[in-house]
Amino acid sequence: MSSWWVYTIGFTAQILFSARLLLQWIASEKQKKVLTPSNFWKVSLLASFLLFVYGYLRSDFSIMLGQALTYFIYIRNLQLQGEWRKMPRGMRLFLYFFPVILFIYSYNNNTYDVQKLFFNENIPLWLLILGSEAQVIFTFRFIYQWIYSEKIKKSILPIGFWLLSLIGASLILVYAILRKDPVLFVGHAIGSIIYIRNIILSRREYA
């Protein structure tokens, strides 16, 4: 696949990620408190789908790792909001089995191309470790959000979610600069602004 198509997939994913944040931001600004509309999770799931594909096409393990860790958390939040069962059954089955489909597709002559992912000549090991750590921290925000939401049986984005988002995004921006990846840079630069604004709104709400 040409690099043009690869970047198109990546930028489309980042546009969707930015769009979900804008939807959430606008809804929160109207109510002057942090809200979590169901469209936030629906768009997140679609964007995650595309960014995982982008990471695979770029042979970038850190991107794939980040999306693999959050994919089912998006689905769980839709379940908590009662939106998951409203989706067509065929779509739900496809989304459930999507990671398995990608796993099978990622086989190369019945052998997973580990060499391609972990020993990519374009990504030194130290940079791969930096990118993976950044993705783990960025992804942990959703694990934190998931645990928090499960406790109260309600899908919500607490202030800790936004703090972890900002820390993770800052590290990914460093990785994006070193990796010379415009998709990651643009997406997380825009996101950081919204994370800061939500931290401000959350502090006002709990003040």
Biotite code that builds the C-alpha atoms (Angstrom):
import biotite.structure as struc

atoms = struc.array([
    struc.Atom([0.000, 0.000, 0.000], chain_id="A", res_id=1, res_name="MET", atom_name="CA", element="C"),
    struc.Atom([1.327, 3.456, -0.917], chain_id="A", res_id=2, res_name="SER", atom_name="CA", element="C"),
    struc.Atom([2.400, 5.807, 1.867], chain_id="A", res_id=3, res_name="SER", atom_name="CA", element="C"),
    struc.Atom([-0.322, 8.239, 0.730], chain_id="A", res_id=4, res_name="TRP", atom_name="CA", element="C"),
    struc.Atom([-3.052, 5.746, 1.613], chain_id="A", res_id=5, res_name="TRP", atom_name="CA", element="C"),
    struc.Atom([-1.353, 4.819, 4.881], chain_id="A", res_id=6, res_name="VAL", atom_name="CA", element="C"),
    struc.Atom([-1.243, 8.451, 5.996], chain_id="A", res_id=7, res_name="TYR", atom_name="CA", element="C"),
    struc.Atom([-4.835, 8.963, 4.838], chain_id="A", res_id=8, res_name="THR", atom_name="CA", element="C"),
    struc.Atom([-5.958, 6.152, 7.159], chain_id="A", res_id=9, res_name="ILE", atom_name="CA", element="C"),
    struc.Atom([-3.880, 7.587, 9.998], chain_id="A", res_id=10, res_name="GLY", atom_name="CA", element="C"),
    struc.Atom([-5.102, 11.151, 9.607], chain_id="A", res_id=11, res_name="PHE", atom_name="CA", element="C"),
    struc.Atom([-8.709, 9.964, 9.296], chain_id="A", res_id=12, res_name="THR", atom_name="CA", element="C"),
    struc.Atom([-8.317, 8.159, 12.618], chain_id="A", res_id=13, res_name="ALA", atom_name="CA", element="C"),
    struc.Atom([-6.805, 11.222, 14.280], chain_id="A", res_id=14, res_name="GLN", atom_name="CA", element="C"),
    struc.Atom([-9.528, 13.478, 12.849], chain_id="A", res_id=15, res_name="ILE", atom_name="CA", element="C"),
    struc.Atom([-12.109, 11.164, 14.411], chain_id="A", res_id=16, res_name="LEU", atom_name="CA", element="C"),
    struc.Atom([-10.252, 11.158, 17.737], chain_id="A", res_id=17, res_name="PHE", atom_name="CA", element="C"),
    struc.Atom([-10.170, 14.967, 17.640], chain_id="A", res_id=18, res_name="SER", atom_name="CA", element="C"),
    struc.Atom([-13.857, 15.071, 16.650], chain_id="A", res_id=19, res_name="ALA", atom_name="CA", element="C"),
    struc.Atom([-14.866, 12.964, 19.649], chain_id="A", res_id=20, res_name="ARG", atom_name="CA", element="C"),
    struc.Atom([-12.992, 15.355, 21.946], chain_id="A", res_id=21, res_name="LEU", atom_name="CA", element="C"),
    struc.Atom([-14.632, 18.352, 20.307], chain_id="A", res_id=22, res_name="LEU", atom_name="CA", element="C"),
    struc.Atom([-18.085, 16.771, 20.766], chain_id="A", res_id=23, res_name="LEU", atom_name="CA", element="C"),
    struc.Atom([-17.289, 16.096, 24.407], chain_id="A", res_id=24, res_name="GLN", atom_name="CA", element="C"),
    struc.Atom([-15.786, 19.561, 24.878], chain_id="A", res_id=25, res_name="TRP", atom_name="CA", element="C"),
    struc.Atom([-18.780, 21.380, 23.363], chain_id="A", res_id=26, res_name="ILE", atom_name="CA", element="C"),
    struc.Atom([-21.252, 19.346, 25.430], chain_id="A", res_id=27, res_name="ALA", atom_name="CA", element="C"),
    struc.Atom([-19.220, 20.030, 28.579], chain_id="A", res_id=28, res_name="SER", atom_name="CA", element="C"),
    struc.Atom([-18.880, 23.761, 27.895], chain_id="A", res_id=29, res_name="GLU", atom_name="CA", element="C"),
    struc.Atom([-22.663, 24.053, 27.516], chain_id="A", res_id=30, res_name="LYS", atom_name="CA", element="C"),
    struc.Atom([-23.265, 22.417, 30.894], chain_id="A", res_id=31, res_name="GLN", atom_name="CA", element="C"),
    struc.Atom([-20.125, 23.909, 32.520], chain_id="A", res_id=32, res_name="LYS", atom_name="CA", element="C"),
    struc.Atom([-19.100, 20.452, 33.713], chain_id="A", res_id=33, res_name="LYS", atom_name="CA", element="C"),
    struc.Atom([-17.386, 17.421, 32.214], chain_id="A", res_id=34, res_name="VAL", atom_name="CA", element="C"),
    struc.Atom([-19.868, 15.213, 30.344], chain_id="A", res_id=35, res_name="LEU", atom_name="CA", element="C"),
    struc.Atom([-19.462, 11.900, 28.506], chain_id="A", res_id=36, res_name="THR", atom_name="CA", element="C"),
    struc.Atom([-21.866, 11.678, 25.527], chain_id="A", res_id=37, res_name="PRO", atom_name="CA", element="C"),
    struc.Atom([-22.357, 8.241, 23.961], chain_id="A", res_id=38, res_name="SER", atom_name="CA", element="C"),
    struc.Atom([-21.006, 9.539, 20.646], chain_id="A", res_id=39, res_name="ASN", atom_name="CA", element="C"),
    struc.Atom([-17.644, 9.977, 22.391], chain_id="A", res_id=40, res_name="PHE", atom_name="CA", element="C"),
    struc.Atom([-17.343, 6.198, 22.742], chain_id="A", res_id=41, res_name="TRP", atom_name="CA", element="C"),
    struc.Atom([-18.811, 5.382, 19.322], chain_id="A", res_id=42, res_name="LYS", atom_name="CA", element="C"),
    struc.Atom([-16.373, 7.656, 17.511], chain_id="A", res_id=43, res_name="VAL", atom_name="CA", element="C"),
    struc.Atom([-13.534, 6.387, 19.744], chain_id="A", res_id=44, res_name="SER", atom_name="CA", element="C"),
    struc.Atom([-14.226, 2.811, 18.666], chain_id="A", res_id=45, res_name="LEU", atom_name="CA", element="C"),
    struc.Atom([-14.192, 3.701, 14.960], chain_id="A", res_id=46, res_name="LEU", atom_name="CA", element="C"),
    struc.Atom([-11.036, 5.789, 15.328], chain_id="A", res_id=47, res_name="ALA", atom_name="CA", element="C"),
    struc.Atom([-9.309, 3.002, 17.266], chain_id="A", res_id=48, res_name="SER", atom_name="CA", element="C"),
    struc.Atom([-10.176, 0.575, 14.479], chain_id="A", res_id=49, res_name="PHE", atom_name="CA", element="C"),
    struc.Atom([-8.493, 2.809, 11.887], chain_id="A", res_id=50, res_name="LEU", atom_name="CA", element="C"),
    struc.Atom([-5.464, 3.737, 13.990], chain_id="A", res_id=51, res_name="LEU", atom_name="CA", element="C"),
    struc.Atom([-4.735, 0.077, 14.730], chain_id="A", res_id=52, res_name="PHE", atom_name="CA", element="C"),
    struc.Atom([-4.688, -0.556, 10.965], chain_id="A", res_id=53, res_name="VAL", atom_name="CA", element="C"),
    struc.Atom([-2.437, 2.491, 10.529], chain_id="A", res_id=54, res_name="TYR", atom_name="CA", element="C"),
    struc.Atom([-0.047, 1.200, 13.182], chain_id="A", res_id=55, res_name="GLY", atom_name="CA", element="C"),
    struc.Atom([0.114, -2.180, 11.462], chain_id="A", res_id=56, res_name="TYR", atom_name="CA", element="C"),
    struc.Atom([0.786, -0.632, 8.055], chain_id="A", res_id=57, res_name="LEU", atom_name="CA", element="C"),
    struc.Atom([3.529, 1.513, 9.598], chain_id="A", res_id=58, res_name="ARG", atom_name="CA", element="C"),
    struc.Atom([4.931, -1.535, 11.446], chain_id="A", res_id=59, res_name="SER", atom_name="CA", element="C"),
    struc.Atom([4.676, 0.553, 14.622], chain_id="A", res_id=60, res_name="ASP", atom_name="CA", element="C"),
    struc.Atom([4.181, -1.711, 17.632], chain_id="A", res_id=61, res_name="PHE", atom_name="CA", element="C"),
    struc.Atom([3.624, 1.157, 20.100], chain_id="A", res_id=62, res_name="SER", atom_name="CA", element="C"),
    struc.Atom([0.604, 2.425, 18.147], chain_id="A", res_id=63, res_name="ILE", atom_name="CA", element="C"),
    struc.Atom([-0.875, -1.065, 17.870], chain_id="A", res_id=64, res_name="MET", atom_name="CA", element="C"),
    struc.Atom([-0.290, -1.663, 21.582], chain_id="A", res_id=65, res_name="LEU", atom_name="CA", element="C"),
    struc.Atom([-2.093, 1.530, 22.567], chain_id="A", res_id=66, res_name="GLY", atom_name="CA", element="C"),
    struc.Atom([-5.172, 0.726, 20.515], chain_id="A", res_id=67, res_name="GLN", atom_name="CA", element="C"),
    struc.Atom([-5.296, -2.933, 21.526], chain_id="A", res_id=68, res_name="ALA", atom_name="CA", element="C"),
    struc.Atom([-5.380, -1.939, 25.200], chain_id="A", res_id=69, res_name="LEU", atom_name="CA", element="C"),
    struc.Atom([-8.297, 0.483, 24.865], chain_id="A", res_id=70, res_name="THR", atom_name="CA", element="C"),
    struc.Atom([-10.466, -1.154, 22.207], chain_id="A", res_id=71, res_name="TYR", atom_name="CA", element="C"),
    struc.Atom([-12.651, -3.219, 24.538], chain_id="A", res_id=72, res_name="PHE", atom_name="CA", element="C"),
    struc.Atom([-12.834, -0.436, 27.112], chain_id="A", res_id=73, res_name="ILE", atom_name="CA", element="C"),
    struc.Atom([-14.651, 1.657, 24.494], chain_id="A", res_id=74, res_name="TYR", atom_name="CA", element="C"),
    struc.Atom([-17.089, -1.217, 24.006], chain_id="A", res_id=75, res_name="ILE", atom_name="CA", element="C"),
    struc.Atom([-17.578, -1.596, 27.775], chain_id="A", res_id=76, res_name="ARG", atom_name="CA", element="C"),
    struc.Atom([-18.434, 2.089, 28.146], chain_id="A", res_id=77, res_name="ASN", atom_name="CA", element="C"),
    struc.Atom([-21.048, 1.767, 25.405], chain_id="A", res_id=78, res_name="LEU", atom_name="CA", element="C"),
    struc.Atom([-22.464, -1.170, 27.347], chain_id="A", res_id=79, res_name="GLN", atom_name="CA", element="C"),
    struc.Atom([-22.578, 0.896, 30.543], chain_id="A", res_id=80, res_name="LEU", atom_name="CA", element="C"),
    struc.Atom([-24.473, 3.612, 28.683], chain_id="A", res_id=81, res_name="GLN", atom_name="CA", element="C"),
    struc.Atom([-26.910, 1.088, 27.203], chain_id="A", res_id=82, res_name="GLY", atom_name="CA", element="C"),
    struc.Atom([-25.857, 2.008, 23.661], chain_id="A", res_id=83, res_name="GLU", atom_name="CA", element="C"),
    struc.Atom([-24.066, -1.195, 22.674], chain_id="A", res_id=84, res_name="TRP", atom_name="CA", element="C"),
    struc.Atom([-27.220, -3.290, 22.174], chain_id="A", res_id=85, res_name="ARG", atom_name="CA", element="C"),
    struc.Atom([-28.749, -0.549, 20.050], chain_id="A", res_id=86, res_name="LYS", atom_name="CA", element="C"),
    struc.Atom([-26.123, -1.209, 17.375], chain_id="A", res_id=87, res_name="MET", atom_name="CA", element="C"),
    struc.Atom([-26.860, -3.802, 14.634], chain_id="A", res_id=88, res_name="PRO", atom_name="CA", element="C"),
    struc.Atom([-25.973, -7.330, 15.756], chain_id="A", res_id=89, res_name="ARG", atom_name="CA", element="C"),
    struc.Atom([-23.751, -7.918, 12.726], chain_id="A", res_id=90, res_name="GLY", atom_name="CA", element="C"),
    struc.Atom([-21.728, -4.800, 13.528], chain_id="A", res_id=91, res_name="MET", atom_name="CA", element="C"),
    struc.Atom([-21.356, -5.844, 17.167], chain_id="A", res_id=92, res_name="ARG", atom_name="CA", element="C"),
    struc.Atom([-20.060, -9.288, 16.166], chain_id="A", res_id=93, res_name="LEU", atom_name="CA", element="C"),
    struc.Atom([-17.607, -7.758, 13.705], chain_id="A", res_id=94, res_name="PHE", atom_name="CA", element="C"),
    struc.Atom([-16.292, -5.307, 16.293], chain_id="A", res_id=95, res_name="LEU", atom_name="CA", element="C"),
    struc.Atom([-15.910, -8.080, 18.866], chain_id="A", res_id=96, res_name="TYR", atom_name="CA", element="C"),
    struc.Atom([-13.906, -10.256, 16.488], chain_id="A", res_id=97, res_name="PHE", atom_name="CA", element="C"),
    struc.Atom([-11.983, -7.460, 14.772], chain_id="A", res_id=98, res_name="PHE", atom_name="CA", element="C"),
    struc.Atom([-8.825, -7.936, 16.910], chain_id="A", res_id=99, res_name="PRO", atom_name="CA", element="C"),
    struc.Atom([-8.850, -11.670, 16.114], chain_id="A", res_id=100, res_name="VAL", atom_name="CA", element="C"),
    struc.Atom([-9.241, -10.932, 12.402], chain_id="A", res_id=101, res_name="ILE", atom_name="CA", element="C"),
    struc.Atom([-6.255, -8.577, 12.513], chain_id="A", res_id=102, res_name="LEU", atom_name="CA", element="C"),
    struc.Atom([-4.227, -11.119, 14.463], chain_id="A", res_id=103, res_name="PHE", atom_name="CA", element="C"),
    struc.Atom([-4.849, -13.755, 11.801], chain_id="A", res_id=104, res_name="ILE", atom_name="CA", element="C"),
    struc.Atom([-4.116, -11.254, 9.024], chain_id="A", res_id=105, res_name="TYR", atom_name="CA", element="C"),
    struc.Atom([-0.844, -10.360, 10.726], chain_id="A", res_id=106, res_name="SER", atom_name="CA", element="C"),
    struc.Atom([0.510, -13.833, 10.194], chain_id="A", res_id=107, res_name="TYR", atom_name="CA", element="C"),
    struc.Atom([3.156, -14.207, 7.530], chain_id="A", res_id=108, res_name="ASN", atom_name="CA", element="C"),
    struc.Atom([3.299, -17.761, 6.233], chain_id="A", res_id=109, res_name="ASN", atom_name="CA", element="C"),
    struc.Atom([1.783, -18.955, 9.513], chain_id="A", res_id=110, res_name="ASN", atom_name="CA", element="C"),
    struc.Atom([4.465, -17.134, 11.534], chain_id="A", res_id=111, res_name="THR", atom_name="CA", element="C"),
    struc.Atom([3.819, -13.812, 13.222], chain_id="A", res_id=112, res_name="TYR", atom_name="CA", element="C"),
    struc.Atom([6.172, -11.212, 11.842], chain_id="A", res_id=113, res_name="ASP", atom_name="CA", element="C"),
    struc.Atom([7.794, -10.344, 15.182], chain_id="A", res_id=114, res_name="VAL", atom_name="CA", element="C"),
    struc.Atom([10.970, -9.257, 13.420], chain_id="A", res_id=115, res_name="GLN", atom_name="CA", element="C"),
    struc.Atom([9.041, -6.614, 11.514], chain_id="A", res_id=116, res_name="LYS", atom_name="CA", element="C"),
    struc.Atom([7.390, -5.213, 14.627], chain_id="A", res_id=117, res_name="LEU", atom_name="CA", element="C"),
    struc.Atom([10.181, -5.317, 17.215], chain_id="A", res_id=118, res_name="PHE", atom_name="CA", element="C"),
    struc.Atom([13.233, -4.914, 15.015], chain_id="A", res_id=119, res_name="PHE", atom_name="CA", element="C"),
    struc.Atom([12.067, -2.279, 12.557], chain_id="A", res_id=120, res_name="ASN", atom_name="CA", element="C"),
    struc.Atom([15.157, -0.545, 11.169], chain_id="A", res_id=121, res_name="GLU", atom_name="CA", element="C"),
    struc.Atom([13.217, 2.744, 11.114], chain_id="A", res_id=122, res_name="ASN", atom_name="CA", element="C"),
    struc.Atom([12.527, 2.576, 14.869], chain_id="A", res_id=123, res_name="ILE", atom_name="CA", element="C"),
    struc.Atom([15.545, 2.033, 17.164], chain_id="A", res_id=124, res_name="PRO", atom_name="CA", element="C"),
    struc.Atom([14.863, -0.118, 20.227], chain_id="A", res_id=125, res_name="LEU", atom_name="CA", element="C"),
    struc.Atom([15.178, 2.825, 22.645], chain_id="A", res_id=126, res_name="TRP", atom_name="CA", element="C"),
    struc.Atom([12.609, 4.783, 20.613], chain_id="A", res_id=127, res_name="LEU", atom_name="CA", element="C"),
    struc.Atom([10.280, 1.769, 20.501], chain_id="A", res_id=128, res_name="LEU", atom_name="CA", element="C"),
    struc.Atom([10.522, 1.517, 24.297], chain_id="A", res_id=129, res_name="ILE", atom_name="CA", element="C"),
    struc.Atom([9.804, 5.255, 24.672], chain_id="A", res_id=130, res_name="LEU", atom_name="CA", element="C"),
    struc.Atom([6.792, 5.036, 22.354], chain_id="A", res_id=131, res_name="GLY", atom_name="CA", element="C"),
    struc.Atom([5.451, 1.919, 24.072], chain_id="A", res_id=132, res_name="SER", atom_name="CA", element="C"),
    struc.Atom([5.797, 3.458, 27.538], chain_id="A", res_id=133, res_name="GLU", atom_name="CA", element="C"),
    struc.Atom([4.057, 6.613, 26.336], chain_id="A", res_id=134, res_name="ALA", atom_name="CA", element="C"),
    struc.Atom([1.198, 4.541, 24.906], chain_id="A", res_id=135, res_name="GLN", atom_name="CA", element="C"),
    struc.Atom([0.871, 2.506, 28.108], chain_id="A", res_id=136, res_name="VAL", atom_name="CA", element="C"),
    struc.Atom([0.609, 5.683, 30.218], chain_id="A", res_id=137, res_name="ILE", atom_name="CA", element="C"),
    struc.Atom([-1.830, 7.217, 27.734], chain_id="A", res_id=138, res_name="PHE", atom_name="CA", element="C"),
    struc.Atom([-3.860, 4.008, 27.680], chain_id="A", res_id=139, res_name="THR", atom_name="CA", element="C"),
    struc.Atom([-3.869, 3.685, 31.483], chain_id="A", res_id=140, res_name="PHE", atom_name="CA", element="C"),
    struc.Atom([-6.237, 6.689, 31.550], chain_id="A", res_id=141, res_name="ARG", atom_name="CA", element="C"),
    struc.Atom([-8.954, 4.429, 30.139], chain_id="A", res_id=142, res_name="PHE", atom_name="CA", element="C"),
    struc.Atom([-8.150, 1.637, 32.585], chain_id="A", res_id=143, res_name="ILE", atom_name="CA", element="C"),
    struc.Atom([-8.478, 4.210, 35.372], chain_id="A", res_id=144, res_name="TYR", atom_name="CA", element="C"),
    struc.Atom([-11.717, 5.508, 33.829], chain_id="A", res_id=145, res_name="GLN", atom_name="CA", element="C"),
    struc.Atom([-13.043, 1.964, 33.431], chain_id="A", res_id=146, res_name="TRP", atom_name="CA", element="C"),
    struc.Atom([-12.395, 1.054, 37.087], chain_id="A", res_id=147, res_name="ILE", atom_name="CA", element="C"),
    struc.Atom([-13.870, 4.370, 38.243], chain_id="A", res_id=148, res_name="TYR", atom_name="CA", element="C"),
    struc.Atom([-16.985, 3.892, 36.093], chain_id="A", res_id=149, res_name="SER", atom_name="CA", element="C"),
    struc.Atom([-17.464, 0.277, 37.171], chain_id="A", res_id=150, res_name="GLU", atom_name="CA", element="C"),
    struc.Atom([-17.456, 1.385, 40.819], chain_id="A", res_id=151, res_name="LYS", atom_name="CA", element="C"),
    struc.Atom([-20.275, 3.858, 40.306], chain_id="A", res_id=152, res_name="ILE", atom_name="CA", element="C"),
    struc.Atom([-21.957, 1.840, 37.500], chain_id="A", res_id=153, res_name="LYS", atom_name="CA", element="C"),
    struc.Atom([-21.955, 4.898, 35.280], chain_id="A", res_id=154, res_name="LYS", atom_name="CA", element="C"),
    struc.Atom([-19.760, 5.942, 32.357], chain_id="A", res_id=155, res_name="SER", atom_name="CA", element="C"),
    struc.Atom([-17.900, 9.084, 33.427], chain_id="A", res_id=156, res_name="ILE", atom_name="CA", element="C"),
    struc.Atom([-14.610, 10.870, 32.710], chain_id="A", res_id=157, res_name="LEU", atom_name="CA", element="C"),
    struc.Atom([-13.076, 11.891, 36.080], chain_id="A", res_id=158, res_name="PRO", atom_name="CA", element="C"),
    struc.Atom([-10.309, 14.489, 36.469], chain_id="A", res_id=159, res_name="ILE", atom_name="CA", element="C"),
    struc.Atom([-7.683, 11.732, 36.793], chain_id="A", res_id=160, res_name="GLY", atom_name="CA", element="C"),
    struc.Atom([-8.547, 10.665, 33.251], chain_id="A", res_id=161, res_name="PHE", atom_name="CA", element="C"),
    struc.Atom([-7.669, 14.111, 31.887], chain_id="A", res_id=162, res_name="TRP", atom_name="CA", element="C"),
    struc.Atom([-4.450, 14.364, 33.934], chain_id="A", res_id=163, res_name="LEU", atom_name="CA", element="C"),
    struc.Atom([-3.235, 11.008, 32.601], chain_id="A", res_id=164, res_name="LEU", atom_name="CA", element="C"),
    struc.Atom([-4.319, 12.071, 29.104], chain_id="A", res_id=165, res_name="SER", atom_name="CA", element="C"),
    struc.Atom([-2.136, 15.173, 29.272], chain_id="A", res_id=166, res_name="LEU", atom_name="CA", element="C"),
    struc.Atom([0.910, 13.304, 30.631], chain_id="A", res_id=167, res_name="ILE", atom_name="CA", element="C"),
    struc.Atom([0.579, 10.515, 28.062], chain_id="A", res_id=168, res_name="GLY", atom_name="CA", element="C"),
    struc.Atom([-0.048, 12.901, 25.177], chain_id="A", res_id=169, res_name="ALA", atom_name="CA", element="C"),
    struc.Atom([3.040, 14.939, 26.082], chain_id="A", res_id=170, res_name="SER", atom_name="CA", element="C"),
    struc.Atom([5.215, 11.820, 25.931], chain_id="A", res_id=171, res_name="LEU", atom_name="CA", element="C"),
    struc.Atom([3.637, 10.717, 22.647], chain_id="A", res_id=172, res_name="ILE", atom_name="CA", element="C"),
    struc.Atom([4.348, 14.170, 21.198], chain_id="A", res_id=173, res_name="LEU", atom_name="CA", element="C"),
    struc.Atom([8.031, 13.657, 22.009], chain_id="A", res_id=174, res_name="VAL", atom_name="CA", element="C"),
    struc.Atom([7.860, 10.234, 20.335], chain_id="A", res_id=175, res_name="TYR", atom_name="CA", element="C"),
    struc.Atom([6.066, 11.702, 17.309], chain_id="A", res_id=176, res_name="ALA", atom_name="CA", element="C"),
    struc.Atom([8.767, 14.351, 16.858], chain_id="A", res_id=177, res_name="ILE", atom_name="CA", element="C"),
    struc.Atom([11.567, 11.783, 17.084], chain_id="A", res_id=178, res_name="LEU", atom_name="CA", element="C"),
    struc.Atom([9.653, 9.347, 14.857], chain_id="A", res_id=179, res_name="ARG", atom_name="CA", element="C"),
    struc.Atom([8.775, 12.164, 12.421], chain_id="A", res_id=180, res_name="LYS", atom_name="CA", element="C"),
    struc.Atom([5.153, 11.036, 12.466], chain_id="A", res_id=181, res_name="ASP", atom_name="CA", element="C"),
    struc.Atom([2.793, 13.885, 11.479], chain_id="A", res_id=182, res_name="PRO", atom_name="CA", element="C"),
    struc.Atom([-0.316, 11.817, 12.265], chain_id="A", res_id=183, res_name="VAL", atom_name="CA", element="C"),
    struc.Atom([0.594, 11.341, 15.922], chain_id="A", res_id=184, res_name="LEU", atom_name="CA", element="C"),
    struc.Atom([1.888, 14.897, 16.293], chain_id="A", res_id=185, res_name="PHE", atom_name="CA", element="C"),
    struc.Atom([-1.208, 16.664, 14.940], chain_id="A", res_id=186, res_name="VAL", atom_name="CA", element="C"),
    struc.Atom([-3.631, 14.431, 16.803], chain_id="A", res_id=187, res_name="GLY", atom_name="CA", element="C"),
    struc.Atom([-2.010, 14.767, 20.211], chain_id="A", res_id=188, res_name="HIS", atom_name="CA", element="C"),
    struc.Atom([-1.177, 18.456, 19.851], chain_id="A", res_id=189, res_name="ALA", atom_name="CA", element="C"),
    struc.Atom([-4.882, 19.224, 19.341], chain_id="A", res_id=190, res_name="ILE", atom_name="CA", element="C"),
    struc.Atom([-5.910, 16.793, 22.058], chain_id="A", res_id=191, res_name="GLY", atom_name="CA", element="C"),
    struc.Atom([-3.604, 18.361, 24.644], chain_id="A", res_id=192, res_name="SER", atom_name="CA", element="C"),
    struc.Atom([-5.487, 21.667, 24.422], chain_id="A", res_id=193, res_name="ILE", atom_name="CA", element="C"),
    struc.Atom([-8.784, 19.928, 25.181], chain_id="A", res_id=194, res_name="ILE", atom_name="CA", element="C"),
    struc.Atom([-7.246, 17.902, 28.018], chain_id="A", res_id=195, res_name="TYR", atom_name="CA", element="C"),
    struc.Atom([-6.092, 21.107, 29.703], chain_id="A", res_id=196, res_name="ILE", atom_name="CA", element="C"),
    struc.Atom([-9.555, 22.656, 29.316], chain_id="A", res_id=197, res_name="ARG", atom_name="CA", element="C"),
    struc.Atom([-11.268, 19.601, 30.817], chain_id="A", res_id=198, res_name="ASN", atom_name="CA", element="C"),
    struc.Atom([-8.874, 19.663, 33.776], chain_id="A", res_id=199, res_name="ILE", atom_name="CA", element="C"),
    struc.Atom([-9.918, 23.270, 34.385], chain_id="A", res_id=200, res_name="ILE", atom_name="CA", element="C"),
    struc.Atom([-13.634, 22.372, 34.120], chain_id="A", res_id=201, res_name="LEU", atom_name="CA", element="C"),
    struc.Atom([-13.175, 19.372, 36.423], chain_id="A", res_id=202, res_name="SER", atom_name="CA", element="C"),
    struc.Atom([-11.391, 21.446, 39.064], chain_id="A", res_id=203, res_name="ARG", atom_name="CA", element="C"),
    struc.Atom([-14.247, 23.971, 39.010], chain_id="A", res_id=204, res_name="ARG", atom_name="CA", element="C"),
    struc.Atom([-16.818, 21.193, 39.315], chain_id="A", res_id=205, res_name="GLU", atom_name="CA", element="C"),
    struc.Atom([-15.162, 19.633, 42.363], chain_id="A", res_id=206, res_name="TYR", atom_name="CA", element="C"),
    struc.Atom([-14.153, 22.955, 43.949], chain_id="A", res_id=207, res_name="ALA", atom_name="CA", element="C"),
])
